[in-house]
């Protein structure tokens, strides 16, 4: 059985989350809605509660990936990245979505419900769901992130000196991307 996409939101992200759900339903992609309802009288609509539900599912491997929406997308990305194994990325363009999947193997997409238009957001979501991880050169960076995360989960601080990580030759596309800065 295909794993579900987990979605979470606060009140400010409710409308855009519902558009994401419409997209998923149209593509027949299973999903789990962990987000707030559109009820401003509920005190617990603060984003950390809902972001944590999605981040836990991703961290445990229960989710295909996650989608988090708050007003700016910033808050949900901050809290989600506190969970082991989570690589949450705030994307405001299609290019960012493609690169965060291909180069960073991001597993949670964060969107700003008050910062981005519906059509742009749905294009970002489509690209996020349909772009694979390139590995190769990028694996060295993700290995360092995992090492840092594992160290810091023990209460220690991670701060290693820079070192060369050999992962083989760069592809033409990677050389082009790196040349852009």
C-alpha positions as a Markdown table, in Angstrom:
| # | Residue | x | y | z |
|---|---|---|---|---|
| 1 | Unk | 0.0 | 0.0 | 0.0 |
| 2 | Unk | 1.3 | 3.5 | -0.9 |
| 3 | Unk | 2.3 | 5.7 | 2.0 |
| 4 | Unk | 0.2 | 8.8 | 2.5 |
| 5 | Unk | 1.3 | 12.4 | 2.3 |
| 6 | Unk | 0.8 | 14.0 | 5.7 |
| 7 | Unk | -0.5 | 17.6 | 5.8 |
| 8 | Unk | -0.6 | 20.1 | 8.6 |
| 9 | Unk | -1.5 | 23.7 | 9.0 |
| 10 | Unk | -2.5 | 26.5 | 11.4 |
| 11 | Unk | -5.5 | 28.7 | 10.8 |
| 12 | Unk | -3.5 | 31.0 | 8.4 |
| 13 | Unk | -2.6 | 28.0 | 6.3 |
| 14 | Unk | -6.0 | 26.4 | 6.2 |
| 15 | Unk | -7.1 | 27.6 | 2.8 |
| 16 | Unk | -3.9 | 26.7 | 1.0 |
| 17 | Unk | -3.9 | 23.3 | 2.7 |
| 18 | Unk | -7.4 | 22.6 | 1.4 |
| 19 | Unk | -6.2 | 23.5 | -2.2 |
| 20 | Unk | -3.3 | 21.0 | -1.7 |
| 21 | Unk | -5.9 | 18.3 | -0.6 |
| 22 | Unk | -7.9 | 19.0 | -3.7 |
| 23 | Unk | -4.8 | 18.5 | -5.8 |
| 24 | Unk | -4.0 | 15.2 | -3.9 |
| 25 | Unk | -7.5 | 13.9 | -4.3 |
| 26 | Unk | -7.5 | 14.8 | -8.0 |
| 27 | Unk | -4.2 | 12.7 | -8.5 |
| 28 | Unk | -5.6 | 10.0 | -6.2 |
| 29 | Unk | -2.7 | 10.3 | -3.8 |
| 30 | Unk | -3.5 | 9.1 | -0.3 |
| 31 | Unk | -3.1 | 11.8 | 2.4 |
| 32 | Unk | -3.6 | 12.3 | 6.1 |
| 33 | Unk | -4.9 | 15.7 | 7.3 |
| 34 | Unk | -3.2 | 16.5 | 10.6 |
| 35 | Unk | -4.0 | 20.2 | 10.4 |
| 36 | Unk | -6.2 | 22.8 | 12.1 |
| 37 | Unk | -9.8 | 23.3 | 11.0 |
| 38 | Unk | -10.9 | 26.8 | 9.9 |
| 39 | Unk | -12.1 | 27.7 | 13.4 |
| 40 | Unk | -10.5 | 30.9 | 14.8 |
| 41 | Unk | -12.1 | 30.2 | 18.2 |
| 42 | Unk | -9.9 | 27.2 | 18.9 |
| 43 | Unk | -6.9 | 28.2 | 20.9 |
| 44 | Unk | -4.7 | 25.4 | 19.8 |
| 45 | Unk | -4.3 | 26.6 | 16.2 |
| 46 | Unk | -0.7 | 27.5 | 16.8 |
| 47 | Unk | 1.5 | 25.9 | 14.2 |
| 48 | Unk | 3.9 | 23.8 | 16.4 |
| 49 | Unk | 1.1 | 21.4 | 17.4 |
| 50 | Unk | 0.2 | 20.6 | 13.8 |
| 51 | Unk | 3.8 | 20.7 | 12.4 |
| 52 | Unk | 4.8 | 18.2 | 15.0 |
| 53 | Unk | 2.2 | 15.7 | 14.0 |
| 54 | Unk | 3.5 | 15.7 | 10.4 |
| 55 | Unk | 7.2 | 15.7 | 11.5 |
| 56 | Unk | 6.7 | 12.7 | 13.7 |
| 57 | Unk | 5.0 | 10.7 | 10.9 |
| 58 | Unk | 7.9 | 11.6 | 8.5 |
| 59 | Unk | 10.6 | 10.9 | 11.2 |
| 60 | Unk | 9.1 | 7.5 | 12.0 |
| 61 | Unk | 8.9 | 6.6 | 8.3 |
| 62 | Unk | 5.1 | 6.4 | 8.3 |
| 63 | Unk | 4.6 | 9.1 | 5.7 |
| 64 | Unk | 5.6 | 9.3 | 2.1 |
| 65 | Unk | 6.4 | 13.0 | 2.8 |
| 66 | Unk | 4.8 | 16.0 | 4.5 |
| 67 | Unk | 3.3 | 19.3 | 3.6 |
| 68 | Unk | 3.1 | 22.1 | 6.2 |
| 69 | Unk | 1.4 | 25.4 | 5.7 |
| 70 | Unk | 1.3 | 28.4 | 8.1 |
| 71 | Unk | 1.1 | 32.1 | 7.2 |
| 72 | Unk | 4.7 | 32.5 | 6.0 |
| 73 | Unk | 5.9 | 28.9 | 6.0 |
| 74 | Unk | 8.8 | 29.9 | 8.2 |
| 75 | Unk | 7.5 | 28.8 | 11.6 |
| 76 | Unk | 6.5 | 25.3 | 10.4 |
| 77 | Unk | 9.9 | 24.8 | 8.8 |
| 78 | Unk | 11.7 | 25.7 | 12.0 |
| 79 | Unk | 9.7 | 23.3 | 14.3 |
| 80 | Unk | 9.7 | 20.5 | 11.7 |
| 81 | Unk | 13.5 | 20.6 | 11.4 |
| 82 | Unk | 13.8 | 19.9 | 15.1 |
| 83 | Unk | 12.8 | 16.2 | 14.5 |
| 84 | Unk | 15.3 | 13.5 | 13.7 |
| 85 | Unk | 15.5 | 12.7 | 10.0 |
| 86 | Unk | 13.4 | 15.6 | 8.9 |
| 87 | Unk | 14.5 | 17.8 | 6.1 |
| 88 | Unk | 11.8 | 20.5 | 5.9 |
| 89 | Unk | 12.2 | 23.1 | 3.2 |
| 90 | Unk | 10.4 | 26.4 | 2.7 |
| 91 | Unk | 9.8 | 26.8 | -1.0 |
| 92 | Unk | 8.5 | 29.9 | -2.7 |
| 93 | Unk | 9.3 | 28.9 | -6.3 |
| 94 | Unk | 9.2 | 25.9 | -8.5 |
| 95 | Unk | 12.9 | 26.0 | -8.9 |
| 96 | Unk | 13.4 | 25.8 | -5.1 |
| 97 | Unk | 11.1 | 22.8 | -4.9 |
| 98 | Unk | 13.0 | 21.0 | -7.6 |
| 99 | Unk | 16.4 | 21.7 | -6.1 |
| 100 | Unk | 15.4 | 20.8 | -2.5 |
| 101 | Unk | 14.2 | 17.4 | -3.6 |
| 102 | Unk | 17.0 | 16.7 | -6.1 |
| 103 | Unk | 19.9 | 18.1 | -4.0 |
| 104 | Unk | 18.7 | 18.0 | -0.3 |
| 105 | Unk | 16.2 | 15.0 | -0.4 |
| 106 | Unk | 13.8 | 17.2 | 1.5 |
| 107 | Unk | 10.9 | 15.2 | 3.0 |
| 108 | Unk | 8.6 | 18.0 | 4.1 |
| 109 | Unk | 7.5 | 20.9 | 1.9 |
| 110 | Unk | 6.7 | 24.1 | 3.8 |
| 111 | Unk | 4.5 | 26.8 | 2.2 |
| 112 | Unk | 3.3 | 30.2 | 3.3 |
| 113 | Unk | -0.4 | 30.4 | 3.0 |
| 114 | Unk | -0.3 | 34.2 | 3.0 |
| 115 | Unk | 2.8 | 34.5 | 0.9 |
| 116 | Unk | 2.2 | 32.6 | -2.3 |
| 117 | Unk | -0.6 | 32.2 | -4.8 |
| 118 | Unk | -2.6 | 29.0 | -5.1 |
| 119 | Unk | -1.4 | 28.1 | -8.6 |
| 120 | Unk | 2.3 | 28.7 | -7.8 |
| 121 | Unk | 1.8 | 26.6 | -4.6 |
| 122 | Unk | 0.2 | 23.7 | -6.5 |
| 123 | Unk | 3.0 | 23.8 | -9.1 |
| 124 | Unk | 5.6 | 23.7 | -6.2 |
| 125 | Unk | 3.7 | 20.8 | -4.7 |
| 126 | Unk | 3.6 | 18.9 | -7.9 |
| 127 | Unk | 7.3 | 19.3 | -8.5 |
| 128 | Unk | 8.0 | 18.3 | -4.9 |
| 129 | Unk | 6.1 | 15.1 | -5.2 |
| 130 | Unk | 7.5 | 14.2 | -8.6 |
| 131 | Unk | 11.2 | 15.0 | -8.3 |
| 132 | Unk | 13.6 | 12.4 | -7.1 |
| 133 | Unk | 16.8 | 12.7 | -5.1 |
| 134 | Unk | 20.0 | 12.9 | -7.3 |
| 135 | Unk | 22.4 | 11.5 | -4.7 |
| 136 | Unk | 25.9 | 11.6 | -6.2 |
| 137 | Unk | 27.7 | 14.7 | -5.1 |
| 138 | Unk | 24.9 | 15.8 | -2.7 |
| 139 | Unk | 25.1 | 12.6 | -0.6 |
| 140 | Unk | 28.2 | 13.9 | 1.1 |
| 141 | Unk | 26.4 | 17.0 | 2.4 |
| 142 | Unk | 23.4 | 14.9 | 3.6 |
| 143 | Unk | 25.8 | 12.5 | 5.3 |
| 144 | Unk | 27.3 | 15.5 | 7.2 |
| 145 | Unk | 23.8 | 16.7 | 8.2 |
| 146 | Unk | 23.0 | 13.2 | 9.5 |
| 147 | Unk | 26.3 | 13.1 | 11.4 |
| 148 | Unk | 25.5 | 16.6 | 12.9 |
| 149 | Unk | 22.0 | 15.6 | 13.8 |
| 150 | Unk | 23.1 | 12.3 | 15.5 |
| 151 | Unk | 25.7 | 14.2 | 17.5 |
| 152 | Unk | 23.3 | 16.9 | 18.6 |
| 153 | Unk | 20.6 | 14.4 | 19.6 |
| 154 | Unk | 23.0 | 13.3 | 22.3 |
| 155 | Unk | 23.2 | 16.8 | 23.7 |
| 156 | Unk | 26.6 | 17.5 | 22.3 |
| 157 | Unk | 27.2 | 20.3 | 19.8 |
| 158 | Unk | 28.5 | 19.5 | 16.4 |
| 159 | Unk | 31.1 | 21.8 | 14.8 |
| 160 | Unk | 33.6 | 20.0 | 12.6 |
| 161 | Unk | 36.3 | 21.7 | 10.6 |
| 162 | Unk | 35.5 | 21.8 | 6.8 |
| 163 | Unk | 36.9 | 18.9 | 4.9 |
| 164 | Unk | 36.8 | 17.6 | 1.3 |
| 165 | Unk | 34.2 | 15.0 | 0.7 |
| 166 | Unk | 34.9 | 12.9 | -2.3 |
| 167 | Unk | 31.7 | 11.5 | -4.0 |
| 168 | Unk | 33.0 | 11.3 | -7.6 |
| 169 | Unk | 32.8 | 13.6 | -10.5 |
| 170 | Unk | 30.1 | 16.2 | -10.9 |
| 171 | Unk | 27.5 | 15.9 | -13.6 |
| 172 | Unk | 27.2 | 18.7 | -16.1 |
| 173 | Unk | 24.0 | 19.9 | -14.5 |
| 174 | Unk | 25.6 | 20.0 | -11.1 |
| 175 | Unk | 28.5 | 22.0 | -12.4 |
| 176 | Unk | 26.0 | 24.5 | -14.0 |
| 177 | Unk | 24.0 | 24.8 | -10.8 |
| 178 | Unk | 27.1 | 25.3 | -8.7 |
| 179 | Unk | 28.3 | 28.0 | -11.0 |
| 180 | Unk | 25.2 | 30.1 | -10.2 |
| 181 | Unk | 26.4 | 30.5 | -6.7 |
